[in-house]
Amino acid sequence: RRDSGVEPRDRADILIDRARSRTDLNKIDLARADLLEATQLAPKNPFGWLLLASAERRAGNLTGSESAIKEALRLAPDDPEIAREASLIAASEVE
């Protein structure tokens, strides 16, 4: 559902906030759907990619998590949250 008059970047921020809430409620599939849309609307927002990477990891989709974290790292290479998630994804690959 598209809200008329809402800029894509603002809609992406709303979706990211909702995805955080859905993740907290362990509704990972719903969070993933929000984050996939958010990253399409605002592809230069590293935090959308970060949260998508985390959601994909939690859902067991390591390929998706790797792809998303690479994009987050490209956009914000010095962000400690992104580095932490990259470490978690790397550790998941070893298991």
C-alpha positions in Angstrom: 0.0 0.0 0.0 1.4 3.3 -1.0 0.6 6.5 0.9 0.2 9.4 -1.5 2.2 12.4 -0.7 4.9 10.5 1.2 8.4 10.8 -0.2 10.1 7.5 -1.0 12.9 8.2 1.5 10.3 9.0 4.2 8.4 5.9 3.4 11.7 3.9 3.7 12.3 5.4 7.2 8.8 4.4 8.2 9.3 0.8 6.9 12.7 0.6 8.7 11.1 1.6 12.0 8.3 -0.9 11.5 10.8 -3.6 10.6 12.6 -2.9 13.9 9.4 -3.4 15.8 8.5 -6.5 13.9 12.0 -7.9 14.6 11.6 -7.2 18.3 8.3 -9.2 18.1 10.2 -12.0 16.2 8.1 -11.4 13.1 11.2 -11.8 10.9 9.3 -12.5 7.6 7.3 -9.3 8.0 10.4 -7.4 8.9 12.2 -8.8 5.8 9.4 -7.7 3.5 9.5 -4.2 5.0 13.3 -4.0 4.6 13.3 -5.3 1.1 10.9 -2.5 0.1 12.9 0.1 2.2 16.2 -0.8 0.5 14.5 -0.4 -2.9 13.1 3.0 -1.9 16.3 4.3 -0.3 19.2 2.2 -1.6 21.8 4.6 -0.2 20.6 4.2 3.4 23.1 1.8 5.0 20.9 1.1 8.0 18.2 -0.4 5.9 20.8 -2.8 4.5 22.2 -3.5 8.0 18.7 -4.4 9.3 18.0 -6.5 6.2 21.3 -8.4 6.7 20.4 -9.1 10.3 16.9 -10.2 9.4 18.2 -12.5 6.6 20.8 -14.0 9.1 18.1 -14.6 11.7 15.9 -16.3 9.0 18.8 -18.5 8.0 19.4 -17.0 4.6 23.2 -16.5 4.7 23.4 -15.6 1.0 20.9 -12.8 1.5 22.6 -11.6 4.7 26.0 -11.6 3.0 24.7 -9.6 0.1 22.9 -7.0 2.3 25.9 -6.6 4.7 28.3 -6.0 1.7 26.1 -3.2 0.6 25.9 -1.7 4.1 29.7 -1.9 4.4 30.1 -0.2 1.0 27.9 2.6 2.1 29.2 3.0 5.7 32.5 1.2 6.0 33.4 2.6 9.4 30.1 2.0 11.2 30.6 -0.2 14.3 27.1 -1.7 14.1 27.6 -2.8 10.6 31.0 -4.2 11.5 29.4 -6.2 14.3 26.7 -7.6 12.1 29.3 -8.6 9.5 31.2 -10.5 12.3 28.0 -12.3 13.3 27.3 -13.3 9.7 30.9 -14.5 9.3 30.5 -16.6 12.5 27.2 -18.0 11.1 29.0 -19.3 8.0 31.4 -21.3 10.2 28.7 -23.1 12.2 
